Amino acid sequence: MYTDHKPCAVCGSPVELQARTGGGDRVAEADPTVDERICTNPDCPTNNGEDVNAV
């Protein structure tokens, strides 16, 4: 796990780091162990299934 204090790039809310699970469509990443950034705002488009790639 690494430290990342940047807010969500879509809505500006804080983010939580969660362990990345599965390969998904990001199989060719340089470091697959890097945690996934999850926005804490439930109303953010990144949490509503919209195709937004900038958390």
Secondary structure, 3 states (H helix, E strand, C coil): CCCCCCCCCCCCCCEEEECCCCCCCCCCCCCCCCCEEEECCCCCHHHCCCCCCCC
